[in-house]
Amino acid sequence: SAVVEKAYPRYALHSYCEGVRCEAHRRNQFEGQPVLFIVGNADSYRQVRSLGSVAYRMSDEKKKRLDYFSIDFNEELSALFGGVLDQQTE
């Protein structure tokens, strides 16, 4: 929401999609169970691709869908300063 974006301008939430589901994701329409991937120290939110891609292929076989989301913490060094981790947690 706009309120959250204004309160935390350094961070962002992204959804992972591929194939035919991308159009629905662009419209913020999700059908599966949500999965939140939280990155570690200095990592990129783009790492969700590894999990999301495998889950996408498996869901086509079993008809169970998962919607993967990841938080972009701007690759901050949270392991080196606890204050950063406090901000990310909030």
NUPAKOL-681605 format. One record per residue: x, y, z of N, C-alpha, C in turn; residue in three letters; residue number from 0. Coordinates in steps of 0.1 Angstrom, whole numbers. Atoms other than C-alpha are relative to their C-alpha. Example, Ala and Ser with C-alpha at 12.3 -4.5 7.8 and 13.67 -1.06 7.14 Angstrom:
REM NUPAKOL-681605
<node><n_X>9</n_X><n_Y>-12</n_Y><n_Z>0</n_Z><ca_X>123</ca_X><ca_Y>-45</ca_Y><ca_Z>78</ca_Z><c_X>9</c_X><c_Y>12</c_Y><c_Z>0</c_Z><r>ALA</r><k>0</k></node>
<node><n_X>-9</n_X><n_Y>-11</n_Y><n_Z>0</n_Z><ca_X>137</ca_X><ca_Y>-11</ca_Y><ca_Z>71</ca_Z><c_X>-8</c_X><c_Y>11</c_Y><c_Z>8</c_Z><r>SER</r><k>1</k></node>
REM end
This chain:
REM NUPAKOL-681605
<node><n_X>8</n_X><n_Y>-12</n_Y><n_Z>0</n_Z><ca_X>0</ca_X><ca_Y>0</ca_Y><ca_Z>0</ca_Z><c_X>9</c_X><c_Y>13</c_Y><c_Z>0</c_Z><r>SER</r><k>0</k></node>
<node><n_X>-7</n_X><n_Y>-12</n_Y><n_Z>1</n_Z><ca_X>10</ca_X><ca_Y>36</ca_Y><ca_Z>-4</ca_Z><c_X>5</c_X><c_Y>4</c_Y><c_Z>14</c_Z><r>ALA</r><k>1</k></node>
<node><n_X>-4</n_X><n_Y>-4</n_Y><n_Z>-14</n_Z><ca_X>12</ca_X><ca_Y>41</ca_Y><ca_Z>34</ca_Z><c_X>13</c_X><c_Y>-7</c_Y><c_Z>4</c_Z><r>VAL</r><k>2</k></node>
<node><n_X>-12</n_X><n_Y>8</n_Y><n_Z>-3</n_Z><ca_X>37</ca_X><ca_Y>13</ca_Y><ca_Z>38</ca_Z><c_X>12</c_X><c_Y>4</c_Y><c_Z>-8</c_Z><r>VAL</r><k>3</k></node>
<node><n_X>-11</n_X><n_Y>-5</n_Y><n_Z>9</n_Z><ca_X>58</ca_X><ca_Y>25</ca_Y><ca_Z>8</ca_Z><c_X>5</c_X><c_Y>13</c_Y><c_Z>5</c_Z><r>GLU</r><k>4</k></node>
<node><n_X>-4</n_X><n_Y>-12</n_Y><n_Z>-5</n_Z><ca_X>59</ca_X><ca_Y>59</ca_Y><ca_Z>23</ca_Z><c_X>8</c_X><c_Y>-1</c_Y><c_Z>13</c_Z><r>LYS</r><k>5</k></node>
<node><n_X>-6</n_X><n_Y>2</n_Y><n_Z>-13</n_Z><ca_X>69</ca_X><ca_Y>47</ca_Y><ca_Z>58</ca_Z><c_X>14</c_X><c_Y>-7</c_Y><c_Z>-2</c_Z><r>ALA</r><k>6</k></node>
<node><n_X>-12</n_X><n_Y>7</n_Y><n_Z>2</n_Z><ca_X>96</ca_X><ca_Y>24</ca_Y><ca_Z>44</ca_Z><c_X>5</c_X><c_Y>1</c_Y><c_Z>-14</c_Z><r>TYR</r><k>7</k></node>
<node><n_X>-4</n_X><n_Y>-2</n_Y><n_Z>14</n_Z><ca_X>110</ca_X><ca_Y>39</ca_Y><ca_Z>12</ca_Z><c_X>12</c_X><c_Y>-8</c_Y><c_Z>-5</c_Z><r>PRO</r><k>8</k></node>
<node><n_X>-13</n_X><n_Y>7</n_Y><n_Z>4</n_Z><ca_X>143</ca_X><ca_Y>19</ca_Y><ca_Z>13</ca_Z><c_X>-3</c_X><c_Y>-14</c_Y><c_Z>-4</c_Z><r>ARG</r><k>9</k></node>
<node><n_X>3</n_X><n_Y>14</n_Y><n_Z>3</n_Z><ca_X>125</ca_X><ca_Y>-15</ca_Y><ca_Z>9</ca_Z><c_X>-11</c_X><c_Y>-1</c_Y><c_Z>-9</c_Z><r>TYR</r><k>10</k></node>
<node><n_X>11</n_X><n_Y>3</n_Y><n_Z>10</n_Z><ca_X>102</ca_X><ca_Y>-31</ca_Y><ca_Z>-16</ca_Z><c_X>-4</c_X><c_Y>-15</c_Y><c_Z>1</c_Z><r>ALA</r><k>11</k></node>
<node><n_X>5</n_X><n_Y>14</n_Y><n_Z>1</n_Z><ca_X>81</ca_X><ca_Y>-63</ca_Y><ca_Z>-19</ca_Z><c_X>-1</c_X><c_Y>-3</c_Y><c_Z>-15</c_Z><r>LEU</r><k>12</k></node>
<node><n_X>1</n_X><n_Y>4</n_Y><n_Z>14</n_Z><ca_X>84</ca_X><ca_Y>-82</ca_Y><ca_Z>-52</ca_Z><c_X>-7</c_X><c_Y>-14</c_Y><c_Z>0</c_Z><r>HIS</r><k>13</k></node>
<node><n_X>5</n_X><n_Y>14</n_Y><n_Z>2</n_Z><ca_X>65</ca_X><ca_Y>-112</ca_Y><ca_Z>-65</ca_Z><c_X>8</c_X><c_Y>-6</c_Y><c_Z>-12</c_Z><r>SER</r><k>14</k></node>
<node><n_X>-7</n_X><n_Y>7</n_Y><n_Z>10</n_Z><ca_X>82</ca_X><ca_Y>-138</ca_Y><ca_Z>-86</ca_Z><c_X>-11</c_X><c_Y>-7</c_Y><c_Z>-9</c_Z><r>TYR</r><k>15</k></node>
<node><n_X>9</n_X><n_Y>7</n_Y><n_Z>9</n_Z><ca_X>64</ca_X><ca_Y>-151</ca_Y><ca_Z>-117</ca_Z><c_X>8</c_X><c_Y>-4</c_Y><c_Z>-13</c_Z><r>CYS</r><k>16</k></node>
<node><n_X>-5</n_X><n_Y>3</n_Y><n_Z>13</n_Z><ca_X>71</ca_X><ca_Y>-168</ca_Y><ca_Z>-150</ca_Z><c_X>-11</c_X><c_Y>-7</c_Y><c_Z>-7</c_Z><r>GLU</r><k>17</k></node>
<node><n_X>10</n_X><n_Y>6</n_Y><n_Z>9</n_Z><ca_X>51</ca_X><ca_Y>-181</ca_Y><ca_Z>-179</ca_Z><c_X>-13</c_X><c_Y>8</c_Y><c_Z>0</c_Z><r>GLY</r><k>18</k></node>
<node><n_X>13</n_X><n_Y>-6</n_Y><n_Z>2</n_Z><ca_X>14</ca_X><ca_Y>-175</ca_Y><ca_Z>-182</ca_Z><c_X>-5</c_X><c_Y>8</c_Y><c_Z>12</c_Z><r>VAL</r><k>19</k></node>
<node><n_X>5</n_X><n_Y>-7</n_Y><n_Z>-12</n_Z><ca_X>10</ca_X><ca_Y>-163</ca_Y><ca_Z>-146</ca_Z><c_X>5</c_X><c_Y>14</c_Y><c_Z>2</c_Z><r>ARG</r><k>20</k></node>
<node><n_X>-6</n_X><n_Y>-13</n_Y><n_Z>-1</n_Z><ca_X>30</ca_X><ca_Y>-131</ca_Y><ca_Z>-151</ca_Z><c_X>-10</c_X><c_Y>11</c_Y><c_Z>-2</c_Z><r>CYS</r><k>21</k></node>
<node><n_X>10</n_X><n_Y>-11</n_Y><n_Z>3</n_Z><ca_X>1</ca_X><ca_Y>-111</ca_Y><ca_Z>-165</ca_Z><c_X>-9</c_X><c_Y>2</c_Y><c_Z>13</c_Z><r>GLU</r><k>22</k></node>
<node><n_X>8</n_X><n_Y>-1</n_Y><n_Z>-12</n_Z><ca_X>-20</ca_X><ca_Y>-119</ca_Y><ca_Z>-134</ca_Z><c_X>8</c_X><c_Y>7</c_Y><c_Z>11</c_Z><r>ALA</r><k>23</k></node>
<node><n_X>-9</n_X><n_Y>-6</n_Y><n_Z>-10</n_Z><ca_X>9</ca_X><ca_Y>-110</ca_Y><ca_Z>-111</ca_Z><c_X>1</c_X><c_Y>15</c_Y><c_Z>-2</c_Z><r>HIS</r><k>24</k></node>
<node><n_X>-1</n_X><n_Y>-14</n_Y><n_Z>2</n_Z><ca_X>12</ca_X><ca_Y>-76</ca_Y><ca_Z>-128</ca_Z><c_X>-13</c_X><c_Y>8</c_Y><c_Z>4</c_Z><r>ARG</r><k>25</k></node>
<node><n_X>13</n_X><n_Y>-6</n_Y><n_Z>-5</n_Z><ca_X>-25</ca_X><ca_Y>-70</ca_Y><ca_Z>-119</ca_Z><c_X>-2</c_X><c_Y>-2</c_Y><c_Z>15</c_Z><r>ARG</r><k>26</k></node>
<node><n_X>1</n_X><n_Y>3</n_Y><n_Z>-14</n_Z><ca_X>-18</ca_X><ca_Y>-81</ca_Y><ca_Z>-83</ca_Z><c_X>-10</c_X><c_Y>-10</c_Y><c_Z>3</c_Z><r>ASN</r><k>27</k></node>
<node><n_X>9</n_X><n_Y>11</n_Y><n_Z>-1</n_Z><ca_X>-39</ca_X><ca_Y>-112</ca_Y><ca_Z>-88</ca_Z><c_X>8</c_X><c_Y>-13</c_Y><c_Z>3</c_Z><r>GLN</r><k>28</k></node>
<node><n_X>-7</n_X><n_Y>12</n_Y><n_Z>-4</n_Z><ca_X>-26</ca_X><ca_Y>-143</ca_Y><ca_Z>-70</ca_Z><c_X>-9</c_X><c_Y>-11</c_Y><c_Z>4</c_Z><r>PHE</r><k>29</k></node>
<node><n_X>9</n_X><n_Y>11</n_Y><n_Z>-2</n_Z><ca_X>-41</ca_X><ca_Y>-177</ca_Y><ca_Z>-68</ca_Z><c_X>6</c_X><c_Y>-11</c_Y><c_Z>9</c_Z><r>GLU</r><k>30</k></node>
<node><n_X>-6</n_X><n_Y>10</n_Y><n_Z>-8</n_Z><ca_X>-16</ca_X><ca_Y>-198</ca_Y><ca_Z>-48</ca_Z><c_X>2</c_X><c_Y>4</c_Y><c_Z>14</c_Z><r>GLY</r><k>31</k></node>
<node><n_X>-3</n_X><n_Y>-2</n_Y><n_Z>-14</n_Z><ca_X>-5</ca_X><ca_Y>-201</ca_Y><ca_Z>-13</ca_Z><c_X>12</c_X><c_Y>9</c_Y><c_Z>0</c_Z><r>GLN</r><k>32</k></node>
<node><n_X>-11</n_X><n_Y>-9</n_Y><n_Z>0</n_Z><ca_X>18</ca_X><ca_Y>-172</ca_Y><ca_Z>-5</ca_Z><c_X>13</c_X><c_Y>-5</c_Y><c_Z>8</c_Z><r>PRO</r><k>33</k></node>
<node><n_X>-13</n_X><n_Y>4</n_Y><n_Z>-6</n_Z><ca_X>55</ca_X><ca_Y>-179</ca_Y><ca_Z>3</ca_Z><c_X>9</c_X><c_Y>13</c_Y><c_Z>1</c_Z><r>VAL</r><k>34</k></node>
<node><n_X>-9</n_X><n_Y>-11</n_Y><n_Z>-2</n_Z><ca_X>77</ca_X><ca_Y>-151</ca_Y><ca_Z>17</ca_Z><c_X>14</c_X><c_Y>-4</c_Y><c_Z>1</c_Z><r>LEU</r><k>35</k></node>
<node><n_X>-15</n_X><n_Y>3</n_Y><n_Z>0</n_Z><ca_X>114</ca_X><ca_Y>-154</ca_Y><ca_Z>9</ca_Z><c_X>7</c_X><c_Y>12</c_Y><c_Z>6</c_Z><r>PHE</r><k>36</k></node>
<node><n_X>-7</n_X><n_Y>-11</n_Y><n_Z>-6</n_Z><ca_X>135</ca_X><ca_Y>-133</ca_Y><ca_Z>32</ca_Z><c_X>15</c_X><c_Y>-2</c_Y><c_Z>-2</c_Z><r>ILE</r><k>37</k></node>
<node><n_X>-14</n_X><n_Y>2</n_Y><n_Z>3</n_Z><ca_X>171</ca_X><ca_Y>-128</ca_Y><ca_Z>21</ca_Z><c_X>8</c_X><c_Y>3</c_Y><c_Z>13</c_Z><r>VAL</r><k>38</k></node>
<node><n_X>-9</n_X><n_Y>-2</n_Y><n_Z>-11</n_Z><ca_X>201</ca_X><ca_Y>-127</ca_Y><ca_Z>45</ca_Z><c_X>9</c_X><c_Y>12</c_Y><c_Z>-3</c_Z><r>GLY</r><k>39</k></node>
<node><n_X>-9</n_X><n_Y>-11</n_Y><n_Z>1</n_Z><ca_X>230</ca_X><ca_Y>-104</ca_Y><ca_Z>49</ca_Z><c_X>5</c_X><c_Y>3</c_Y><c_Z>-14</c_Z><r>ASN</r><k>40</k></node>
<node><n_X>-6</n_X><n_Y>-5</n_Y><n_Z>13</n_Z><ca_X>239</ca_X><ca_Y>-84</ca_Y><ca_Z>17</ca_Z><c_X>-5</c_X><c_Y>-9</c_Y><c_Z>-12</c_Z><r>ALA</r><k>41</k></node>
<node><n_X>5</n_X><n_Y>8</n_Y><n_Z>11</n_Z><ca_X>218</ca_X><ca_Y>-108</ca_Y><ca_Z>-4</ca_Z><c_X>-10</c_X><c_Y>8</c_Y><c_Z>-8</c_Z><r>ASP</r><k>42</k></node>
<node><n_X>9</n_X><n_Y>-7</n_Y><n_Z>9</n_Z><ca_X>195</ca_X><ca_Y>-99</ca_Y><ca_Z>-33</ca_Z><c_X>-13</c_X><c_Y>-7</c_Y><c_Z>0</c_Z><r>SER</r><k>43</k></node>
<node><n_X>13</n_X><n_Y>6</n_Y><n_Z>0</n_Z><ca_X>158</ca_X><ca_Y>-104</ca_Y><ca_Z>-34</ca_Z><c_X>-2</c_X><c_Y>-9</c_Y><c_Z>-13</c_Z><r>TYR</r><k>44</k></node>
<node><n_X>1</n_X><n_Y>8</n_Y><n_Z>12</n_Z><ca_X>163</ca_X><ca_Y>-119</ca_Y><ca_Z>-69</ca_Z><c_X>4</c_X><c_Y>-15</c_Y><c_Z>2</c_Z><r>ARG</r><k>45</k></node>
<node><n_X>-3</n_X><n_Y>14</n_Y><n_Z>-3</n_Z><ca_X>175</ca_X><ca_Y>-151</ca_Y><ca_Z>-53</ca_Z><c_X>-12</c_X><c_Y>-9</c_Y><c_Z>1</c_Z><r>GLN</r><k>46</k></node>
<node><n_X>12</n_X><n_Y>8</n_Y><n_Z>0</n_Z><ca_X>139</ca_X><ca_Y>-161</ca_Y><ca_Z>-50</ca_Z><c_X>-3</c_X><c_Y>-7</c_Y><c_Z>-12</c_Z><r>VAL</r><k>47</k></node>
<node><n_X>2</n_X><n_Y>6</n_Y><n_Z>13</n_Z><ca_X>141</ca_X><ca_Y>-171</ca_Y><ca_Z>-86</ca_Z><c_X>3</c_X><c_Y>-15</c_Y><c_Z>1</c_Z><r>ARG</r><k>48</k></node>
<node><n_X>-3</n_X><n_Y>14</n_Y><n_Z>-1</n_Z><ca_X>157</ca_X><ca_Y>-204</ca_Y><ca_Z>-77</ca_Z><c_X>-11</c_X><c_Y>-8</c_Y><c_Z>6</c_Z><r>SER</r><k>49</k></node>
<node><n_X>11</n_X><n_Y>7</n_Y><n_Z>-6</n_Z><ca_X>129</ca_X><ca_Y>-215</ca_Y><ca_Z>-55</ca_Z><c_X>-13</c_X><c_Y>1</c_Y><c_Z>-8</c_Z><r>LEU</r><k>50</k></node>
<node><n_X>12</n_X><n_Y>-2</n_Y><n_Z>8</n_Z><ca_X>101</ca_X><ca_Y>-199</ca_Y><ca_Z>-75</ca_Z><c_X>-1</c_X><c_Y>-7</c_Y><c_Z>-13</c_Z><r>GLY</r><k>51</k></node>
<node><n_X>-1</n_X><n_Y>7</n_Y><n_Z>13</n_Z><ca_X>112</ca_X><ca_Y>-215</ca_Y><ca_Z>-107</ca_Z><c_X>-3</c_X><c_Y>-14</c_Y><c_Z>1</c_Z><r>SER</r><k>52</k></node>
<node><n_X>3</n_X><n_Y>14</n_Y><n_Z>-3</n_Z><ca_X>112</ca_X><ca_Y>-250</ca_Y><ca_Z>-93</ca_Z><c_X>-14</c_X><c_Y>-2</c_Y><c_Z>4</c_Z><r>VAL</r><k>53</k></node>
<node><n_X>14</n_X><n_Y>1</n_Y><n_Z>-4</n_Z><ca_X>79</ca_X><ca_Y>-244</ca_Y><ca_Z>-76</ca_Z><c_X>-10</c_X><c_Y>1</c_Y><c_Z>-11</c_Z><r>ALA</r><k>54</k></node>
<node><n_X>8</n_X><n_Y>-3</n_Y><n_Z>12</n_Z><ca_X>64</ca_X><ca_Y>-231</ca_Y><ca_Z>-108</ca_Z><c_X>-1</c_X><c_Y>-13</c_Y><c_Z>-9</c_Z><r>TYR</r><k>55</k></node>
<node><n_X>0</n_X><n_Y>13</n_Y><n_Z>8</n_Z><ca_X>74</ca_X><ca_Y>-263</ca_Y><ca_Z>-127</ca_Z><c_X>-8</c_X><c_Y>-11</c_Y><c_Z>7</c_Z><r>ARG</r><k>56</k></node>
<node><n_X>6</n_X><n_Y>11</n_Y><n_Z>-8</n_Z><ca_X>62</ca_X><ca_Y>-286</ca_Y><ca_Z>-99</ca_Z><c_X>-16</c_X><c_Y>3</c_Y><c_Z>0</c_Z><r>MET</r><k>57</k></node>
<node><n_X>14</n_X><n_Y>-3</n_Y><n_Z>-1</n_Z><ca_X>28</ca_X><ca_Y>-268</ca_Y><ca_Z>-97</ca_Z><c_X>-8</c_X><c_Y>-4</c_Y><c_Z>-12</c_Z><r>SER</r><k>58</k></node>
<node><n_X>6</n_X><n_Y>4</n_Y><n_Z>12</n_Z><ca_X>21</ca_X><ca_Y>-275</ca_Y><ca_Z>-133</ca_Z><c_X>-3</c_X><c_Y>-15</c_Y><c_Z>0</c_Z><r>ASP</r><k>59</k></node>
<node><n_X>1</n_X><n_Y>14</n_Y><n_Z>0</n_Z><ca_X>25</ca_X><ca_Y>-312</ca_Y><ca_Z>-126</ca_Z><c_X>-11</c_X><c_Y>-4</c_Y><c_Z>11</c_Z><r>GLU</r><k>60</k></node>
<node><n_X>9</n_X><n_Y>4</n_Y><n_Z>-11</n_Z><ca_X>5</ca_X><ca_Y>-314</ca_Y><ca_Z>-93</ca_Z><c_X>-12</c_X><c_Y>9</c_Y><c_Z>2</c_Z><r>LYS</r><k>61</k></node>
<node><n_X>11</n_X><n_Y>-9</n_Y><n_Z>-1</n_Z><ca_X>-19</ca_X><ca_Y>-285</ca_Y><ca_Z>-97</ca_Z><c_X>-1</c_X><c_Y>8</c_Y><c_Z>13</c_Z><r>LYS</r><k>62</k></node>
<node><n_X>-1</n_X><n_Y>-8</n_Y><n_Z>-13</n_Z><ca_X>-8</ca_X><ca_Y>-269</ca_Y><ca_Z>-64</ca_Z><c_X>9</c_X><c_Y>12</c_Y><c_Z>-3</c_Z><r>LYS</r><k>63</k></node>
<node><n_X>-7</n_X><n_Y>-13</n_Y><n_Z>4</n_Z><ca_X>3</ca_X><ca_Y>-233</ca_Y><ca_Z>-68</ca_Z><c_X>5</c_X><c_Y>7</c_Y><c_Z>13</c_Z><r>ARG</r><k>64</k></node>
<node><n_X>-6</n_X><n_Y>-8</n_Y><n_Z>-10</n_Z><ca_X>26</ca_X><ca_Y>-213</ca_Y><ca_Z>-47</ca_Z><c_X>4</c_X><c_Y>14</c_Y><c_Z>-6</c_Z><r>LEU</r><k>65</k></node>
<node><n_X>-3</n_X><n_Y>-13</n_Y><n_Z>5</n_Z><ca_X>30</ca_X><ca_Y>-175</ca_Y><ca_Z>-51</ca_Z><c_X>12</c_X><c_Y>5</c_Y><c_Z>9</c_Z><r>ASP</r><k>66</k></node>
<node><n_X>-12</n_X><n_Y>-3</n_Y><n_Z>-7</n_Z><ca_X>66</ca_X><ca_Y>-165</ca_Y><ca_Z>-42</ca_Z><c_X>1</c_X><c_Y>16</c_Y><c_Z>1</c_Z><r>TYR</r><k>67</k></node>
<node><n_X>-3</n_X><n_Y>-14</n_Y><n_Z>-3</n_Z><ca_X>73</ca_X><ca_Y>-130</ca_Y><ca_Z>-27</ca_Z><c_X>14</c_X><c_Y>1</c_Y><c_Z>6</c_Z><r>PHE</r><k>68</k></node>
<node><n_X>-13</n_X><n_Y>-3</n_Y><n_Z>-6</n_Z><ca_X>106</ca_X><ca_Y>-115</ca_Y><ca_Z>-17</ca_Z><c_X>1</c_X><c_Y>15</c_Y><c_Z>3</c_Z><r>SER</r><k>69</k></node>
<node><n_X>-2</n_X><n_Y>-14</n_Y><n_Z>-5</n_Z><ca_X>116</ca_X><ca_Y>-84</ca_Y><ca_Z>2</ca_Z><c_X>14</c_X><c_Y>5</c_Y><c_Z>-5</c_Z><r>ILE</r><k>70</k></node>
<node><n_X>-13</n_X><n_Y>-7</n_Y><n_Z>4</n_Z><ca_X>143</ca_X><ca_Y>-61</ca_Y><ca_Z>-13</ca_Z><c_X>5</c_X><c_Y>8</c_Y><c_Z>11</c_Z><r>ASP</r><k>71</k></node>
<node><n_X>-6</n_X><n_Y>-7</n_Y><n_Z>-11</n_Z><ca_X>164</ca_X><ca_Y>-50</ca_Y><ca_Z>16</ca_Z><c_X>12</c_X><c_Y>8</c_Y><c_Z>-6</c_Z><r>PHE</r><k>72</k></node>
<node><n_X>-11</n_X><n_Y>-8</n_Y><n_Z>6</n_Z><ca_X>188</ca_X><ca_Y>-32</ca_Y><ca_Z>-9</ca_Z><c_X>14</c_X><c_Y>-5</c_Y><c_Z>4</c_Z><r>ASN</r><k>73</k></node>
<node><n_X>-12</n_X><n_Y>7</n_Y><n_Z>-2</n_Z><ca_X>215</ca_X><ca_Y>-57</ca_Y><ca_Z>-1</ca_Z><c_X>8</c_X><c_Y>6</c_Y><c_Z>12</c_Z><r>GLU</r><k>74</k></node>
<node><n_X>-6</n_X><n_Y>-6</n_Y><n_Z>-12</n_Z><ca_X>221</ca_X><ca_Y>-41</ca_Y><ca_Z>33</ca_Z><c_X>8</c_X><c_Y>-10</c_Y><c_Z>8</c_Z><r>GLU</r><k>75</k></node>
<node><n_X>-9</n_X><n_Y>9</n_Y><n_Z>-8</n_Z><ca_X>248</ca_X><ca_Y>-55</ca_Y><ca_Z>56</ca_Z><c_X>-6</c_X><c_Y>-2</c_Y><c_Z>14</c_Z><r>LEU</r><k>76</k></node>
<node><n_X>7</n_X><n_Y>2</n_Y><n_Z>-13</n_Z><ca_X>225</ca_X><ca_Y>-66</ca_Y><ca_Z>84</ca_Z><c_X>8</c_X><c_Y>-8</c_Y><c_Z>10</c_Z><r>SER</r><k>77</k></node>
<node><n_X>-8</n_X><n_Y>8</n_Y><n_Z>-9</n_Z><ca_X>250</ca_X><ca_Y>-90</ca_Y><ca_Z>99</ca_Z><c_X>11</c_X><c_Y>8</c_Y><c_Z>7</c_Z><r>ALA</r><k>78</k></node>
<node><n_X>-11</n_X><n_Y>-8</n_Y><n_Z>-5</n_Z><ca_X>275</ca_X><ca_Y>-62</ca_Y><ca_Z>106</ca_Z><c_X>-5</c_X><c_Y>11</c_Y><c_Z>10</c_Z><r>LEU</r><k>79</k></node>
<node><n_X>6</n_X><n_Y>-11</n_Y><n_Z>-9</n_Z><ca_X>251</ca_X><ca_Y>-37</ca_Y><ca_Z>124</ca_Z><c_X>-14</c_X><c_Y>-4</c_Y><c_Z>4</c_Z><r>PHE</r><k>80</k></node>
<node><n_X>13</n_X><n_Y>4</n_Y><n_Z>-5</n_Z><ca_X>222</ca_X><ca_Y>-47</ca_Y><ca_Z>145</ca_Z><c_X>-11</c_X><c_Y>10</c_Y><c_Z>-3</c_Z><r>GLY</r><k>81</k></node>
<node><n_X>10</n_X><n_Y>-10</n_Y><n_Z>3</n_Z><ca_X>204</ca_X><ca_Y>-14</ca_Y><ca_Z>138</ca_Z><c_X>-6</c_X><c_Y>-2</c_Y><c_Z>-13</c_Z><r>GLY</r><k>82</k></node>
<node><n_X>6</n_X><n_Y>2</n_Y><n_Z>13</n_Z><ca_X>199</ca_X><ca_Y>-23</ca_Y><ca_Z>102</ca_Z><c_X>-10</c_X><c_Y>-12</c_Y><c_Z>1</c_Z><r>VAL</r><k>83</k></node>
<node><n_X>9</n_X><n_Y>11</n_Y><n_Z>-2</n_Z><ca_X>183</ca_X><ca_Y>-56</ca_Y><ca_Z>113</ca_Z><c_X>-12</c_X><c_Y>4</c_Y><c_Z>7</c_Z><r>LEU</r><k>84</k></node>
<node><n_X>12</n_X><n_Y>-6</n_Y><n_Z>-7</n_Z><ca_X>160</ca_X><ca_Y>-37</ca_Y><ca_Z>136</ca_Z><c_X>-9</c_X><c_Y>7</c_Y><c_Z>-10</c_Z><r>ASP</r><k>85</k></node>
<node><n_X>8</n_X><n_Y>-7</n_Y><n_Z>10</n_Z><ca_X>149</ca_X><ca_Y>-15</ca_Y><ca_Z>107</ca_Z><c_X>-7</c_X><c_Y>-10</c_Y><c_Z>-10</c_Z><r>GLN</r><k>86</k></node>
<node><n_X>5</n_X><n_Y>10</n_Y><n_Z>9</n_Z><ca_X>144</ca_X><ca_Y>-45</ca_Y><ca_Z>84</ca_Z><c_X>-12</c_X><c_Y>-7</c_Y><c_Z>7</c_Z><r>GLN</r><k>87</k></node>
<node><n_X>11</n_X><n_Y>7</n_Y><n_Z>-8</n_Z><ca_X>123</ca_X><ca_Y>-63</ca_Y><ca_Z>111</ca_Z><c_X>-12</c_X><c_Y>8</c_Y><c_Z>1</c_Z><r>THR</r><k>88</k></node>
<node><n_X>11</n_X><n_Y>-9</n_Y><n_Z>-1</n_Z><ca_X>101</ca_X><ca_Y>-33</ca_Y><ca_Z>115</ca_Z><c_X>-8</c_X><c_Y>1</c_Y><c_Z>-13</c_Z><r>GLU</r><k>89</k></node>
REM end
